[in-house]
Amino acid sequence: MGFFHLSTFVAAGLLLFSQLASAQQKFYLRSQATDGGPSRFSNLYPSSYHTGAGMSILALTPDRKGSIKSYLKDTRMMADLGTSFPWGWMHGSEGGYGSWAPMNLVAGGGDEGFEIDKYTGGGVRWEGNEWVACDWAYGVTQLFYYAHGHYTPLPCSCAKIKLVPEYNL
């Protein structure tokens, strides 16, 4: 009888530990202009801008309270939109040889390959690509990725940025 109680206690403890370990630490992401880019692209936060059923673009807004809380699930960047299903970050099509394309939020999974560079302060990285903010379609500042190894000049309405996590929710 004593063994049964001990094993139940240990099993319950392991279950609780695994649930705590899998709990996702949420954060806001704040933009910082890089390479001498315009300051108007700093201190912006990714938000969901609905564009169709199960899909949004990642817009950038100065309103932290109206932005999304993000979290990593393995190597997928996820967004908490307060719904009963997950939303994942996913890149848009480059359109052939293009070097940059929009980032989207999609219901369900999203792309793999995201990480947070905690050692150099580089912020969130995805597959070695860089981030770009553009005053673009929809009348909002929009988040794009800039493909690693491409050096296509950006339009004057864009600037390279980095996305830095803020854990103080």
C-alpha positions as CSV (number, residue, x, y, z in Angstrom):
1,M,0.0,0.0,0.0
2,G,2.9,2.4,0.8
3,F,4.5,1.8,-2.6
4,F,1.2,2.6,-4.3
5,H,1.0,6.0,-2.6
6,L,4.6,6.8,-3.3
7,S,4.4,5.9,-6.9
8,T,1.2,7.9,-7.3
9,F,2.9,10.9,-5.7
10,V,6.0,10.5,-8.0
11,A,3.8,10.2,-11.1
12,A,1.8,13.3,-10.1
13,G,5.0,15.2,-9.5
14,L,6.4,14.2,-12.9
15,L,3.1,15.2,-14.7
16,L,3.2,18.6,-13.0
17,F,6.8,19.1,-13.9
18,S,6.2,18.2,-17.6
19,Q,3.3,20.6,-17.7
20,L,5.3,23.4,-16.2
21,A,8.3,22.6,-18.5
22,S,6.0,22.8,-21.5
23,A,4.3,26.0,-20.5
24,Q,5.2,28.6,-23.0
25,Q,6.8,31.8,-21.9
26,K,5.0,34.6,-23.6
27,F,6.5,37.9,-24.7
28,Y,6.0,41.0,-26.8
29,L,8.3,41.7,-29.7
30,R,9.6,45.3,-30.1
31,S,11.3,46.5,-33.3
32,Q,14.6,48.3,-33.4
33,A,15.8,49.9,-36.6
34,T,19.2,48.7,-37.7
35,D,21.8,49.9,-40.2
36,G,21.0,53.5,-39.5
37,G,17.3,53.0,-40.5
38,P,14.7,55.6,-39.8
39,S,13.6,55.8,-36.1
40,R,10.0,55.6,-37.2
41,F,10.5,51.9,-37.6
42,S,11.7,51.5,-33.9
43,N,9.4,50.8,-31.0
44,L,6.7,49.0,-33.0
45,Y,5.1,45.8,-32.0
46,P,3.7,43.0,-34.3
47,S,-0.1,42.8,-34.4
48,S,-2.6,40.8,-36.4
49,Y,-4.2,42.6,-39.4
50,H,-7.0,40.3,-40.7
51,T,-6.8,39.7,-44.5
52,G,-8.9,36.6,-44.9
53,A,-10.3,33.4,-43.4
54,G,-7.7,32.0,-41.1
55,M,-5.1,34.5,-42.2
56,S,-3.6,37.8,-41.2
57,I,-0.5,39.8,-42.0
58,L,1.9,40.9,-39.3
59,A,1.4,44.6,-39.1
60,L,3.6,46.8,-36.8
61,T,2.0,49.2,-34.4
62,P,3.2,51.5,-31.7
63,D,0.5,50.3,-29.4
64,R,1.9,47.5,-27.3
65,K,-1.5,46.8,-25.7
66,G,-3.0,46.2,-29.1
67,S,-0.2,43.9,-30.2
68,I,0.2,40.2,-30.0
69,K,1.8,38.1,-27.3
70,S,4.1,35.6,-29.0
71,Y,5.8,32.4,-27.8
72,L,8.0,29.7,-29.2
73,K,6.6,26.2,-29.5
74,D,9.7,24.1,-30.3
75,T,11.0,26.2,-33.2
76,R,7.7,27.7,-34.4
77,M,6.8,31.3,-33.5
78,M,3.2,31.3,-32.3
79,A,0.8,34.2,-31.5
80,D,-1.8,34.2,-28.7
81,L,-4.8,35.9,-30.3
82,G,-7.1,34.8,-27.5
83,T,-8.8,32.1,-29.7
84,S,-9.2,28.4,-29.0
85,F,-6.7,27.4,-31.7
86,P,-3.1,28.4,-32.2
87,W,-1.8,31.0,-34.7
88,G,1.7,30.6,-36.3
89,W,4.0,32.9,-38.1
90,M,4.5,31.9,-41.7
91,H,6.4,33.6,-44.6
92,G,4.6,34.7,-47.7
93,S,5.8,33.8,-51.2
94,E,8.9,35.5,-52.5
95,G,7.6,35.4,-56.0
96,G,10.5,33.7,-57.7
97,Y,13.8,35.4,-57.2
98,G,12.6,38.0,-54.8
99,S,14.7,38.6,-51.7
100,W,11.9,39.7,-49.3
101,A,8.3,38.8,-48.7
102,P,5.6,39.4,-46.1
103,M,5.2,37.6,-42.8
104,N,1.7,36.2,-42.1
105,L,-0.2,34.8,-39.2
106,V,-2.1,31.6,-40.1
107,A,-4.5,29.5,-38.1
108,G,-2.7,26.3,-37.1
109,G,1.0,25.7,-37.3
110,G,3.3,28.2,-39.0
111,D,7.0,27.9,-40.1
112,E,9.7,26.1,-38.2
113,G,13.2,27.6,-37.6
114,F,12.6,30.4,-35.2
115,E,14.9,31.1,-32.3
116,I,15.7,33.8,-29.8
117,D,19.3,34.9,-29.8
118,K,19.8,35.5,-26.0
119,Y,23.6,35.8,-26.2
120,T,24.2,38.7,-28.6
121,G,21.0,40.6,-28.2
122,G,20.1,39.9,-31.8
123,G,16.5,39.2,-31.0
124,V,14.3,36.8,-32.8
125,R,15.8,35.0,-35.8
126,W,14.2,32.9,-38.4
127,E,16.4,30.6,-40.6
128,G,19.2,33.2,-40.7
129,N,17.0,35.8,-42.4
130,E,16.6,39.4,-41.4
131,W,13.5,41.5,-40.7
132,V,12.2,44.4,-42.6
133,A,9.5,47.0,-41.8
134,C,7.8,48.7,-44.7
135,D,5.1,51.3,-45.1
136,W,3.3,49.1,-47.6
137,A,-0.2,47.8,-48.5
138,Y,-3.3,48.0,-46.3
139,G,-2.2,51.4,-45.0
140,V,-0.2,49.9,-42.1
141,T,3.5,49.3,-41.5
142,Q,4.1,45.7,-42.3
143,L,6.6,43.0,-41.3
144,F,8.6,41.3,-44.0
145,Y,11.6,38.9,-44.0
146,Y,14.7,39.6,-46.0
147,A,16.2,36.4,-47.4
148,H,19.7,35.6,-46.2
149,G,22.3,36.0,-49.0
150,H,20.2,38.3,-51.1
151,Y,21.3,42.0,-51.5
152,T,18.4,43.5,-53.4
153,P,18.0,47.1,-52.4
154,L,15.0,47.9,-50.3
155,P,12.4,50.5,-51.4
156,C,12.7,53.9,-49.6
157,S,9.6,53.0,-47.6
158,C,11.4,50.1,-45.9
159,A,14.2,49.6,-43.3
160,K,15.9,46.6,-41.8
161,I,14.9,46.0,-38.1
162,K,15.4,43.5,-35.4
163,L,12.7,42.1,-33.2
164,V,13.6,42.1,-29.5
165,P,11.5,40.2,-26.9
166,E,10.1,42.0,-23.9
167,Y,9.2,39.5,-21.2
168,N,7.6,42.0,-18.8
169,L,4.0,41.5,-19.7
